[in-house]
C-alpha cells in the first residue's frame, strides 16, 4: 500500500472549492493540502500558515501544527506524532 492508495489527488480541482460544503466549519481562510481517501483532510490557513485536521466523521476541526515546517511533535487523533 502506498500514500497514493490512502489519499485523493485533487490537483485538477480548484483548492478553494474542494471543501466548500465544509465552509460552515472551516471558514474561508483554509485550503486543503492533503485529502484522505476516508474523506478527512489536512488544511492550511492562508493567513497564519497553521495546519488543521478536518475529521469529517465527527465534524471537528483541530489545529495540529503551527505551519508545514513545524519541528515539534504534533497532536493527531489523541496522540503525538
Residue pairs with C-beta under 8 A, 6 or more apart in sequence:
5 37
6 36
6 37
7 34
7 35
7 36
7 37
8 35
8 36
8 37
10 18
10 32
10 35
15 31
15 32
16 31
18 32
18 35
19 26
19 32
19 41
19 43
19 54
22 54
22 56
25 54
25 59
25 61
26 43
26 52
26 54
26 61
29 45
29 46
29 47
30 43
30 44
30 45
30 46
30 52
31 43
31 44
31 46
32 41
32 42
32 43
33 42
33 43
33 44
33 51
33 68
34 41
34 42
35 41
38 56
38 57
39 56
39 57
40 53
40 54
40 55
40 56
40 57
41 53
41 54
41 56
42 51
42 52
42 53
42 54
42 64
43 51
43 52
43 53
43 54
43 61
44 50
44 51
44 52
44 67
44 68
45 51
45 52
49 66
49 67
49 68
50 63
50 65
50 66
50 67
51 63
51 64
51 65
51 66
51 67
51 68
51 70
51 74
52 61
52 62
52 63
52 64
53 61
53 62
53 64
53 76
54 60
54 61
55 61
55 62
62 75
64 74
64 75
64 76
65 74
73 80
73 81
74 80
74 81
